[in-house]
Amino acid sequence: MKSIQQEIRVGFRYAVHFTTDVFAQSNPLLRDVIAQNDDHYPAKVLFVVDRGVDIHHDGLAKAIESYCLHNKDVVQLAGPTLIIPGGEEAKNNPRHIADILLAVHEAGLCRHSYLVAIGGGAVLDVAGYAAATAHRGVRMIRIPTTVLAQDDSGVGVKNSINAFGKKNYLGTFATPFAVINDFNFLRTLSDRDWRSGMAEAVKVALIKDSSFFDFIEDRAAALTSREFPSMEQMIKRCATLHLAHIASSGDPFELGASRPLDFGHWAAHKLEQLTDFQLRHGEAVAIGIALDSTYCYLSGFLAEKEWRRVTDLLLALGFAVYTPELSGDIFPGLDEFREHLGGGLTIMLLRSIGDGFEVHEIDKEIMIRSIEVLKTIDEQERAHVPVGRKRIS
């Protein structure tokens, strides 16, 4: 019996842009992004906006309409701007994905049309999933509006919603057509959301780039005090490292069992569920980073001095390193993490700052000790919070 072996090679290219005031009529970036293809114009464009962004940026829908009218030779607004909730509510309720798909259908979008999502990572995830599945792929332009989305989730190739009580259970790998990071959207973030995205920068620094970790350490006070030049530098460097990994890892769509960019995430995903998503993703990631770094130290992989640098930086940025749910039923998160990746369990750990390595089993006794260490640190922090340091509870 003969078999036909077929190999298909497909290249993907997309740009991550950095700008301010993306919908100012004097700013041609979005128009130029859409005009880069040799299509028949004007192209149909539909906008999905995070409700929190809409509330804090009064007049955004009108600015979008004015921008499209100003560039009507290239951009045709295909329907009213769709507003959906942000945060995990967007990913937990299937009604929101249905609303986006209905809007895409009613607007008559095709594969040469554009769905533009403006919001935090959850809204980008939901809109991206809709774009990837409608017509098997409508062009998706992301405009992330949070630190976490601009430096991490919004520049990657994943889209998802939650289902069956599991985070990101339904989803696709689909590259965006483009990403536009508009730093002005960050100005209205709460301190909590401003801080939350810094956890992903710490994560990628720990596993990829010790000099980036040094930068975050040096600028910790500036970052927490909302100094924009430092935040812009952090976002650009974090996004660059994220994109470089996707391009050079040899597994951009995670067909294997390895997922190095998810350092600290096995516990983070479970903590989000156990707290009924009261913890922001970045807050849960910070605790997950602290947990796995402590495990590395107690296991003899990571020197004490470097472990203390990790926990000290997280605390200096205002993160908690412990939550009571961590002492609860956290270990099923390991199996859920394994199931989500497929294959055997693969967990990223640290040999040193900037040097990650993978293991395929976890010593639960050492992990329990690690949780107790973090609980002690948290108790000490609560008793002696330095003046001027804001902590996330």
C-alpha positions as CSV (number, residue, x, y, z in Angstrom):
1,M,0.0,0.0,0.0
2,K,1.5,3.3,-1.0
3,S,1.3,6.6,1.0
4,I,1.6,10.1,-0.2
5,Q,3.7,12.3,2.0
6,Q,3.0,16.0,1.6
7,E,4.9,18.9,3.1
8,I,3.4,22.4,3.2
9,R,5.5,25.4,4.1
10,V,3.7,28.6,4.9
11,G,5.4,31.8,5.9
12,F,3.7,34.4,8.2
13,R,4.7,38.1,8.5
14,Y,3.1,40.8,10.6
15,A,4.3,44.0,12.1
16,V,4.0,45.4,15.6
17,H,3.8,49.2,15.5
18,F,4.3,51.8,18.3
19,T,2.4,55.1,18.1
20,T,0.2,57.6,20.0
21,D,-3.2,58.9,19.1
22,V,-3.9,56.2,16.5
23,F,-7.3,57.7,15.5
24,A,-6.0,61.3,15.1
25,Q,-6.7,62.3,11.5
26,S,-3.1,63.4,11.2
27,N,-1.9,59.8,12.1
28,P,-1.8,57.7,8.9
29,L,-0.7,54.5,10.5
30,L,-3.9,52.5,10.6
31,R,-4.7,53.7,7.0
32,D,-1.3,52.6,5.9
33,V,-1.5,49.2,7.5
34,I,-4.8,48.5,5.6
35,A,-3.5,50.0,2.4
36,Q,-0.3,47.9,2.3
37,N,-2.1,45.1,0.4
38,D,-2.9,45.4,-3.2
39,D,-6.6,45.0,-2.7
40,H,-9.6,46.8,-4.1
41,Y,-10.4,49.7,-1.8
42,P,-12.1,50.8,0.3
43,A,-11.8,47.7,2.5
44,K,-14.6,46.8,5.0
45,V,-13.5,47.3,8.6
46,L,-15.4,46.5,11.8
47,F,-14.4,47.6,15.2
48,V,-14.8,45.7,18.5
49,V,-14.0,47.8,21.7
50,D,-13.5,46.8,25.3
51,R,-16.2,48.4,27.4
52,G,-13.7,49.7,29.9
53,V,-11.8,51.4,27.2
54,D,-15.0,52.9,25.8
55,I,-15.9,54.3,29.3
56,H,-12.5,55.8,29.9
57,H,-12.0,57.2,26.4
58,D,-15.1,59.3,25.9
59,G,-15.7,59.9,22.2
60,L,-13.7,56.9,21.0
61,A,-16.5,55.6,18.8
62,K,-16.9,59.0,17.2
63,A,-13.2,59.3,16.7
64,I,-13.2,56.0,14.9
65,E,-16.1,57.1,12.6
66,S,-14.3,60.4,11.9
67,Y,-11.0,58.6,11.1
68,C,-12.8,56.2,8.7
69,L,-14.6,59.1,7.0
70,H,-11.3,61.0,6.6
71,N,-9.7,57.9,5.0
72,K,-12.8,56.7,3.1
73,D,-10.8,56.0,0.0
74,V,-9.1,53.1,1.9
75,V,-11.3,52.4,4.9
76,Q,-15.1,51.6,4.9
77,L,-16.7,51.4,8.3
78,A,-18.8,48.3,7.8
79,G,-21.1,48.6,10.9
80,P,-21.5,50.2,14.3
81,T,-18.7,49.7,16.8
82,L,-19.4,46.7,18.9
83,I,-18.8,47.1,22.7
84,I,-18.1,44.0,24.8
85,P,-17.1,43.6,28.4
86,G,-13.4,43.3,29.2
87,G,-11.6,40.9,31.5
88,E,-12.4,37.3,32.0
89,E,-16.2,38.0,31.6
90,A,-15.5,38.4,27.9
91,K,-13.9,34.9,27.7
92,N,-16.3,33.1,30.1
93,N,-19.6,34.0,28.5
94,P,-20.1,32.5,25.0
95,R,-22.6,35.2,24.2
96,H,-19.8,37.6,23.5
97,I,-18.1,35.5,20.8
98,A,-21.6,34.9,19.3
99,D,-22.2,38.7,19.2
100,I,-19.0,39.3,17.4
101,L,-19.6,36.6,14.8
102,L,-23.1,37.9,14.2
103,A,-21.7,41.4,13.7
104,V,-19.1,40.0,11.2
105,H,-21.9,38.2,9.4
106,E,-24.2,41.3,9.3
107,A,-21.4,43.5,8.1
108,G,-20.7,41.2,5.2
109,L,-17.0,40.9,6.1
110,C,-14.9,38.6,3.9
111,R,-11.3,37.3,4.1
112,H,-10.1,40.6,2.6
113,S,-11.9,42.6,5.3
114,Y,-10.7,43.6,8.7
115,L,-11.8,43.1,12.3
116,V,-10.1,45.7,14.5
117,A,-10.1,44.9,18.2
118,I,-9.3,47.6,20.8
119,G,-8.9,46.5,24.4
120,G,-7.2,44.3,26.9
121,G,-5.9,40.8,26.3
122,A,-9.3,39.1,27.0
123,V,-11.1,41.2,24.4
124,L,-8.3,40.6,21.9
125,D,-8.5,36.9,22.6
126,V,-12.3,36.7,22.0
127,A,-12.2,39.0,18.9
128,G,-9.2,37.1,17.5
129,Y,-11.0,33.8,17.9
130,A,-14.0,35.2,16.0
131,A,-11.8,36.5,13.3
132,A,-9.9,33.2,12.9
133,T,-13.1,31.2,12.6
134,A,-15.3,33.4,10.5
135,H,-14.8,32.4,6.9
136,R,-11.8,30.4,8.3
137,G,-10.0,33.7,8.7
138,V,-10.9,37.4,8.5
139,R,-7.9,39.8,8.8
140,M,-7.4,40.8,12.4
141,I,-5.8,44.0,13.6
142,R,-5.1,44.3,17.3
143,I,-4.9,47.6,19.2
144,P,-3.9,46.5,22.7
145,T,-4.8,49.0,25.5
146,T,-3.1,47.4,28.6
147,V,0.5,46.9,29.6
148,L,0.0,43.2,29.6
149,A,-1.6,43.1,26.1
150,Q,1.0,45.5,24.6
151,D,4.1,43.7,25.9
152,D,2.9,40.1,25.8
153,S,-0.5,38.6,24.8
154,G,-1.4,41.2,22.1
155,V,1.7,40.6,20.1
156,G,1.5,36.8,19.9
157,V,-0.3,34.3,17.8
158,K,-2.9,32.9,20.2
159,N,-6.7,33.5,20.5
160,S,-9.0,31.8,22.9
161,I,-12.0,31.7,25.2
162,N,-12.6,29.8,28.4
163,A,-14.9,26.7,28.5
164,F,-15.7,23.7,30.8
165,G,-14.2,25.7,33.7
166,K,-10.8,25.7,32.0
167,K,-8.8,28.8,30.9
168,N,-8.2,29.1,27.1
169,Y,-9.9,25.7,26.4
170,L,-11.2,26.8,23.0
171,G,-8.9,28.7,20.7
172,T,-6.8,29.0,17.6
173,F,-3.3,29.8,16.6
174,A,-3.6,32.6,14.1
175,T,-1.2,35.5,13.4
176,P,-2.7,39.0,13.4
177,F,-2.6,41.1,10.3
178,A,-0.9,43.7,12.4
179,V,-0.6,45.0,16.0
180,I,-0.7,48.7,16.8
181,N,0.4,49.7,20.3
182,D,-0.9,53.1,21.1
183,F,0.8,54.2,24.4
184,N,-1.9,56.9,25.0
185,F,-4.4,54.1,26.0
186,L,-2.2,53.3,29.0
187,R,-2.8,56.7,30.6
188,T,-6.2,55.8,31.9
189,L,-5.3,52.4,33.4
190,S,-5.8,51.9,37.1
191,D,-2.6,51.4,39.1
192,R,-3.5,47.7,39.4
193,D,-3.8,47.2,35.6
194,W,-0.7,49.3,35.0
195,R,1.3,47.1,37.3
196,S,-0.2,43.8,36.3
197,G,1.4,43.7,32.8
198,M,4.9,44.1,34.3
199,A,4.7,40.4,35.5
200,E,5.0,39.2,32.0
201,A,8.1,41.4,31.4
202,V,9.7,39.9,34.5
203,K,8.8,36.4,33.2
204,V,10.4,36.8,29.8
205,A,13.5,38.5,31.4
206,L,14.0,35.6,33.8
207,I,14.0,33.0,31.0
208,K,15.5,35.0,28.2
209,D,17.5,38.0,29.1
210,S,19.3,38.8,32.3
211,S,20.2,42.4,31.1
212,F,16.4,43.0,30.7
213,F,15.9,41.8,34.3
214,D,18.6,44.3,35.4
215,F,16.8,47.1,33.5
216,I,13.5,46.3,35.3
217,E,15.3,46.2,38.7
218,D,17.0,49.5,38.0
219,R,13.7,51.1,36.9
220,A,11.3,49.5,39.4
221,A,10.6,52.8,41.2
222,A,10.1,54.6,37.9
223,L,7.8,51.9,36.6
224,T,5.6,51.8,39.7
225,S,5.4,55.6,39.7
226,R,4.1,55.5,36.1
227,E,7.0,57.1,34.4
228,F,6.1,56.7,30.7
229,P,9.6,56.6,29.1
230,S,10.6,53.6,31.3
231,M,7.3,51.9,30.6
232,E,7.6,52.4,26.9
233,Q,11.1,50.9,26.9
234,M,9.9,48.0,29.0
235,I,7.0,47.2,26.6
236,K,9.2,47.5,23.5
237,R,11.8,45.2,24.9
238,C,9.4,42.6,26.2
239,A,7.4,42.6,22.9
240,T,10.7,42.2,21.0
241,L,11.8,39.2,23.1
242,H,8.3,37.6,22.8
243,L,8.3,38.0,19.0
244,A,11.9,36.7,18.7
245,H,10.9,33.6,20.5
246,I,7.9,33.0,18.3
247,A,10.0,33.4,15.2
248,S,13.0,31.4,16.3
249,S,11.7,28.7,18.6
250,G,10.9,26.3,15.7
251,D,7.5,25.7,17.3
252,P,5.4,28.9,17.0
253,F,2.1,27.1,17.1
254,E,3.2,24.9,20.0
255,L,2.8,21.5,18.4
256,G,5.3,20.0,20.9
257,A,5.0,19.8,24.7
258,S,7.3,22.7,25.4
259,R,6.0,26.1,26.2
260,P,8.9,28.2,27.7
261,L,7.1,31.5,27.6
262,D,4.7,30.1,30.2
263,F,7.1,30.1,33.1
264,G,5.1,30.4,36.3
265,H,1.8,29.9,34.4
266,W,0.8,26.4,35.6
267,A,0.0,27.8,39.0
268,A,-1.2,31.2,37.7
269,H,-3.9,29.7,35.5
270,K,-5.2,27.6,38.5
271,L,-5.1,30.6,40.8
272,E,-7.2,32.6,38.4
273,Q,-9.8,29.8,38.6
274,L,-9.6,29.3,42.4
275,T,-10.1,33.1,43.0
276,D,-13.0,33.2,40.5
277,F,-10.8,35.5,38.4
278,Q,-10.6,38.1,41.1
279,L,-6.8,37.9,40.5
280,R,-5.7,39.7,37.4
281,H,-3.7,37.4,35.0
282,G,-0.5,39.4,35.7
283,E,-1.1,39.2,39.5
284,A,-1.5,35.4,39.2
285,V,1.6,35.2,37.0
286,A,3.6,37.1,39.6
287,I,2.7,34.6,42.3
288,G,3.4,31.7,39.9
289,I,6.8,33.2,39.1
290,A,7.6,33.5,42.8
291,L,6.4,30.0,43.4
292,D,8.5,28.3,40.7
293,S,11.5,30.5,41.5
294,T,11.3,29.4,45.1
295,Y,11.0,25.8,44.0
296,C,14.1,26.3,42.0
297,Y,16.0,27.6,45.0
298,L,14.8,24.9,47.4
299,S,15.6,22.3,44.8
300,G,19.2,23.5,44.4
301,F,18.8,24.8,40.9
302,L,18.9,28.6,41.6
303,A,21.3,30.3,43.9
304,E,19.8,32.0,47.0
305,K,21.1,35.4,45.9
306,E,19.3,35.2,42.6
307,W,16.1,33.8,44.2
308,R,16.0,36.8,46.5
309,R,16.5,39.2,43.6
310,V,13.4,37.6,41.9
311,T,11.1,37.9,45.0
312,D,12.5,41.3,45.9
313,L,11.7,42.7,42.5
314,L,8.2,41.3,42.5
315,L,7.6,42.9,45.9
316,A,9.2,46.2,44.7
317,L,6.8,46.3,41.8
318,G,3.9,46.0,44.2
319,F,3.0,42.4,43.7
320,A,1.9,39.9,46.3
321,V,3.9,36.6,46.2
322,Y,1.2,34.7,48.0
323,T,-2.6,34.3,48.1
324,P,-4.5,31.9,50.4
325,E,-5.7,29.9,47.5
326,L,-2.1,28.9,46.9
327,S,-2.3,26.7,50.0
328,G,-5.5,25.2,48.7
329,D,-6.0,22.6,45.9
330,I,-3.4,24.0,43.5
331,F,-1.8,20.8,42.3
332,P,-4.6,19.8,39.8
333,G,-3.2,22.8,37.9
334,L,-0.2,20.7,36.9
335,D,-2.4,18.1,35.2
336,E,-4.5,20.8,33.5
337,F,-1.4,22.5,32.3
338,R,-0.1,19.2,30.9
339,E,-3.4,18.5,29.2
340,H,-3.5,22.0,27.7
341,L,0.0,21.5,26.2
342,G,-0.5,17.8,25.3
343,G,2.1,15.1,25.7
344,G,4.0,14.7,29.0
345,L,4.3,17.4,31.7
346,T,6.8,20.1,30.7
347,I,7.6,22.9,33.2
348,M,10.1,25.7,32.6
349,L,12.4,26.4,35.6
350,L,15.5,28.5,36.2
351,R,19.2,27.8,36.6
352,S,20.0,31.4,36.8
353,I,18.4,34.7,35.9
354,G,18.1,34.7,32.1
355,D,18.7,30.9,31.8
356,G,15.7,28.6,31.8
357,F,15.5,24.9,31.5
358,E,12.7,22.3,31.3
359,V,11.7,19.5,33.7
360,H,9.1,16.8,33.3
361,E,8.2,16.2,36.9
362,I,7.6,18.2,40.1
363,D,8.5,17.2,43.6
364,K,5.3,18.0,45.4
365,E,6.9,18.1,48.9
366,I,9.4,20.7,47.8
367,M,6.6,22.6,46.1
368,I,4.6,22.6,49.4
369,R,7.6,23.9,51.2
370,S,7.9,26.6,48.6
371,I,4.3,27.7,49.2
372,E,5.1,27.9,53.0
373,V,8.1,30.0,52.3
374,L,6.0,32.5,50.2
375,K,3.3,32.5,52.9
376,T,6.0,33.6,55.4
377,I,7.3,36.3,53.1
378,D,3.8,37.6,52.6
379,E,3.1,37.7,56.4
380,Q,6.4,39.6,56.9
381,E,5.5,42.0,54.1
382,R,2.0,42.7,55.5
383,A,3.6,43.5,58.8
384,H,6.3,45.7,57.5
385,V,5.2,47.3,54.2
386,P,7.7,50.1,53.5
387,V,6.3,53.6,53.3
388,G,5.4,54.5,49.7
389,R,5.2,50.8,48.5
390,K,1.8,49.8,47.2
391,R,1.0,46.2,47.3
392,I,-1.6,44.2,45.4
393,S,-3.6,42.1,48.0
